[in-house]
Amino acid sequence: MEGLKMDFISSEALENVTSMEKIYMIIDKVKNGAVVVMEGGLTPSERAELIETTMREIDIENFVGIDVHTLEKDSASFFGLSKKRTVVITIIGPANVMKTVKKQSNLLSMVADLNN
């Protein structure tokens, strides 16, 4: 019986790896059909490199690409005068599996299509 494989990765597990190690770890997991759920997120440069690297590795028959979605929260900064968005969870999965994603301010809902 095939099912959805999800890998949950804590921010502590990623703090001592380089950006490229993180990117290739994510791509390897997603290429093997897993949905990766990360505590925290990628930096803008890591996210750009992830997308660029994925584009180079696309193989229509075996790997069609990735979808990246984040759940964020507002964080008050200096004396509460301004707010910034902090990524709490990042979900990365195969583009052919992550079919429906609904995003609201504090909710991220995903439907996976396992009939590929």
C-alpha positions, 0 to 999 in steps of 0.5 A: 500500500502506497501512502504519503511519506512526510519528513518533519525536520526541526530547525536544530537539525538544519542549523549546522548544515550549509545552504547547499547541503540543506537544498540537496537534502530537500531535493533528494527527499522530494525526488523520492516522493516525500513531503518535507515539513520544516520548522522555520524556513529558507532564506531568500537566497536559499529559496532561490537556489532551491528553485534554480537547482530544481529546475536543472533537475527536472525530468518529466518522467520521474521528477516534475518539480516542487511546490513550496509553501510557508506558514508565517506569523507576525512578530513585533519588533523594536518596542512593538512599533512595527511587525515583521513576518516570521516563517514558522513552517515550510512545506516542500513537496513534489509538484505532482502530489501537492494538488490543492493548497489553501492558505489563510493568515494562520492556516495552511491546508494541503490535499495530496494526490497519490494517484500519479 
